[in-house]
Amino acid sequence: MDLSQYVSERIRQLRNQHGGGGISQEALAKAVRTTANTVSRWETGTYRPGLEDMDALSRFFGVSILEFFPKDETTVESKVTALLRAARDLPEADIDELQKYAEFRRARAMMKGATAKKKAGRPRSD
């Protein structure tokens, strides 16, 4: 399964499981500030959400942004241990934000490493 397929399947699963009975594409779109059509295209793999979209989805569903990527069992134990030592005495809110930051950076690296045949995200009108 390629990255686009994995992302689309995870979005569909999380949406259908949300709150025990699921949430509509329309309600999800409103919550993450996009359109129902875009959510539909994410779920079919026509579009792949950008990192900002995945961040919004992860925060809405209360999951790690890494939920949208296949599991990578490779770890760098010494750096992780050093990070844990450094974060040990931080306030809870800072630890939560540090976790979100690390997950976002990991997701960005995974996006760059994926060979996407489809355009990532939706056109922006900024």
C-alpha positions as YAML, in Angstrom:
chain: A
units: angstrom
residues:
- id: 1
  name: MET
  ca: [0.00, 0.00, 0.00]
- id: 2
  name: ASP
  ca: [1.48, 3.36, -0.99]
- id: 3
  name: LEU
  ca: [1.39, 6.48, 1.19]
- id: 4
  name: SER
  ca: [-1.65, 8.02, -0.52]
- id: 5
  name: GLN
  ca: [-3.68, 4.86, -0.02]
- id: 6
  name: TYR
  ca: [-2.57, 4.59, 3.61]
- id: 7
  name: VAL
  ca: [-3.48, 8.22, 4.37]
- id: 8
  name: SER
  ca: [-6.88, 7.93, 2.70]
- id: 9
  name: GLU
  ca: [-7.70, 4.73, 4.59]
- id: 10
  name: ARG
  ca: [-6.68, 6.22, 7.98]
- id: 11
  name: ILE
  ca: [-8.81, 9.33, 7.43]
- id: 12
  name: ARG
  ca: [-11.81, 7.17, 6.51]
- id: 13
  name: GLN
  ca: [-11.24, 4.89, 9.54]
- id: 14
  name: LEU
  ca: [-10.86, 7.76, 11.99]
- id: 15
  name: ARG
  ca: [-13.92, 9.55, 10.60]
- id: 16
  name: ASN
  ca: [-16.07, 6.42, 10.74]
- id: 17
  name: GLN
  ca: [-14.95, 5.60, 14.31]
- id: 18
  name: HIS
  ca: [-15.18, 9.14, 15.69]
- id: 19
  name: GLY
  ca: [-17.39, 9.38, 18.75]
- id: 20
  name: GLY
  ca: [-18.37, 5.73, 18.47]
- id: 21
  name: GLY
  ca: [-20.78, 6.28, 15.59]
- id: 22
  name: GLY
  ca: [-18.74, 8.25, 13.12]
- id: 23
  name: ILE
  ca: [-18.93, 11.77, 11.79]
- id: 24
  name: SER
  ca: [-20.06, 12.94, 8.37]
- id: 25
  name: GLN
  ca: [-17.66, 14.27, 5.78]
- id: 26
  name: GLU
  ca: [-19.49, 17.58, 6.00]
- id: 27
  name: ALA
  ca: [-19.02, 17.85, 9.77]
- id: 28
  name: LEU
  ca: [-15.35, 16.87, 9.52]
- id: 29
  name: ALA
  ca: [-14.80, 19.39, 6.73]
- id: 30
  name: LYS
  ca: [-16.31, 22.16, 8.83]
- id: 31
  name: ALA
  ca: [-14.17, 21.19, 11.84]
- id: 32
  name: VAL
  ca: [-10.91, 21.29, 9.86]
- id: 33
  name: ARG
  ca: [-11.91, 24.27, 7.69]
- id: 34
  name: THR
  ca: [-12.16, 22.66, 4.31]
- id: 35
  name: THR
  ca: [-14.96, 21.39, 2.07]
- id: 36
  name: ALA
  ca: [-16.79, 18.07, 2.15]
- id: 37
  name: ASN
  ca: [-15.64, 17.53, -1.43]
- id: 38
  name: THR
  ca: [-12.00, 17.81, -0.29]
- id: 39
  name: VAL
  ca: [-12.58, 15.32, 2.54]
- id: 40
  name: SER
  ca: [-14.16, 12.95, 0.03]
- id: 41
  name: ARG
  ca: [-11.16, 13.29, -2.26]
- id: 42
  name: TRP
  ca: [-8.78, 12.66, 0.65]
- id: 43
  name: GLU
  ca: [-10.67, 9.46, 1.44]
- id: 44
  name: THR
  ca: [-10.61, 8.23, -2.15]
- id: 45
  name: GLY
  ca: [-6.95, 9.14, -2.59]
- id: 46
  name: THR
  ca: [-7.68, 11.66, -5.34]
- id: 47
  name: TYR
  ca: [-6.03, 14.31, -3.15]
- id: 48
  name: ARG
  ca: [-3.54, 13.79, -0.36]
- id: 49
  name: PRO
  ca: [-3.86, 16.28, 2.49]
- id: 50
  name: GLY
  ca: [-0.91, 18.55, 3.15]
- id: 51
  name: LEU
  ca: [0.89, 18.57, 6.48]
- id: 52
  name: GLU
  ca: [-1.19, 21.44, 7.80]
- id: 53
  name: ASP
  ca: [-4.34, 19.49, 6.92]
- id: 54
  name: MET
  ca: [-2.98, 16.38, 8.64]
- id: 55
  name: ASP
  ca: [-2.10, 18.45, 11.67]
- id: 56
  name: ALA
  ca: [-5.67, 19.78, 11.81]
- id: 57
  name: LEU
  ca: [-7.06, 16.25, 11.37]
- id: 58
  name: SER
  ca: [-4.79, 14.82, 14.07]
- id: 59
  name: ARG
  ca: [-5.78, 17.54, 16.52]
- id: 60
  name: PHE
  ca: [-9.47, 17.08, 15.73]
- id: 61
  name: PHE
  ca: [-9.35, 13.31, 16.17]
- id: 62
  name: GLY
  ca: [-7.00, 13.55, 19.18]
- id: 63
  name: VAL
  ca: [-4.35, 11.33, 17.62]
- id: 64
  name: SER
  ca: [-0.73, 11.72, 16.65]
- id: 65
  name: ILE
  ca: [-0.07, 13.10, 13.18]
- id: 66
  name: LEU
  ca: [2.00, 9.95, 12.71]
- id: 67
  name: GLU
  ca: [-1.28, 7.98, 12.62]
- id: 68
  name: PHE
  ca: [-1.47, 9.01, 8.97]
- id: 69
  name: PHE
  ca: [1.80, 7.26, 8.11]
- id: 70
  name: PRO
  ca: [2.79, 3.59, 8.08]
- id: 71
  name: LYS
  ca: [4.62, 2.54, 11.20]
- id: 72
  name: ASP
  ca: [8.40, 2.80, 11.02]
- id: 73
  name: GLU
  ca: [10.07, 0.60, 13.59]
- id: 74
  name: THR
  ca: [13.47, 2.31, 13.22]
- id: 75
  name: THR
  ca: [14.43, 4.39, 16.26]
- id: 76
  name: VAL
  ca: [17.48, 6.30, 17.36]
- id: 77
  name: GLU
  ca: [17.56, 5.29, 21.01]
- id: 78
  name: SER
  ca: [20.31, 7.58, 22.26]
- id: 79
  name: LYS
  ca: [18.73, 10.73, 20.82]
- id: 80
  name: VAL
  ca: [15.30, 9.81, 22.09]
- id: 81
  name: THR
  ca: [16.73, 9.16, 25.55]
- id: 82
  name: ALA
  ca: [18.48, 12.55, 25.49]
- id: 83
  name: LEU
  ca: [15.24, 14.23, 24.44]
- id: 84
  name: LEU
  ca: [13.36, 12.56, 27.27]
- id: 85
  name: ARG
  ca: [15.98, 13.72, 29.79]
- id: 86
  name: ALA
  ca: [15.74, 17.28, 28.48]
- id: 87
  name: ALA
  ca: [11.94, 17.28, 28.65]
- id: 88
  name: ARG
  ca: [11.67, 15.64, 32.08]
- id: 89
  name: ASP
  ca: [11.07, 18.84, 34.09]
- id: 90
  name: LEU
  ca: [8.98, 20.74, 31.54]
- id: 91
  name: PRO
  ca: [5.38, 21.66, 32.34]
- id: 92
  name: GLU
  ca: [2.77, 19.26, 30.93]
- id: 93
  name: ALA
  ca: [1.61, 21.76, 28.29]
- id: 94
  name: ASP
  ca: [5.19, 22.18, 27.03]
- id: 95
  name: ILE
  ca: [5.64, 18.41, 26.83]
- id: 96
  name: ASP
  ca: [2.41, 18.09, 24.83]
- id: 97
  name: GLU
  ca: [3.56, 20.84, 22.44]
- id: 98
  name: LEU
  ca: [7.01, 19.24, 22.13]
- id: 99
  name: GLN
  ca: [5.34, 15.97, 21.21]
- id: 100
  name: LYS
  ca: [3.18, 17.66, 18.55]
- id: 101
  name: TYR
  ca: [6.25, 19.42, 17.15]
- id: 102
  name: ALA
  ca: [8.27, 16.19, 16.96]
- id: 103
  name: GLU
  ca: [5.36, 14.38, 15.31]
- id: 104
  name: PHE
  ca: [4.90, 17.19, 12.79]
- id: 105
  name: ARG
  ca: [8.61, 17.12, 11.89]
- id: 106
  name: ARG
  ca: [8.51, 13.32, 11.51]
- id: 107
  name: ALA
  ca: [5.44, 13.58, 9.29]
- id: 108
  name: ARG
  ca: [7.14, 16.23, 7.16]
- id: 109
  name: ALA
  ca: [10.17, 13.98, 6.67]
- id: 110
  name: MET
  ca: [7.92, 11.08, 5.73]
- id: 111
  name: MET
  ca: [6.04, 13.24, 3.21]
- id: 112
  name: LYS
  ca: [9.30, 14.31, 1.58]
- id: 113
  name: GLY
  ca: [10.43, 10.71, 1.38]
- id: 114
  name: ALA
  ca: [7.26, 9.47, -0.26]
- id: 115
  name: THR
  ca: [7.18, 9.29, -4.00]
- id: 116
  name: ALA
  ca: [3.83, 10.88, -4.65]
- id: 117
  name: LYS
  ca: [2.25, 10.38, -8.03]
- id: 118
  name: LYS
  ca: [-0.70, 12.51, -7.04]
- id: 119
  name: LYS
  ca: [-0.77, 16.16, -6.13]
- id: 120
  name: ALA
  ca: [-0.56, 16.68, -2.38]
- id: 121
  name: GLY
  ca: [-3.42, 18.60, -0.85]
- id: 122
  name: ARG
  ca: [-5.87, 20.89, -2.53]
- id: 123
  name: PRO
  ca: [-5.23, 24.08, -4.45]
- id: 124
  name: ARG
  ca: [-4.87, 27.05, -2.14]
- id: 125
  name: SER
  ca: [-6.22, 30.50, -2.86]
- id: 126
  name: ASP
  ca: [-4.03, 32.53, -0.50]
...
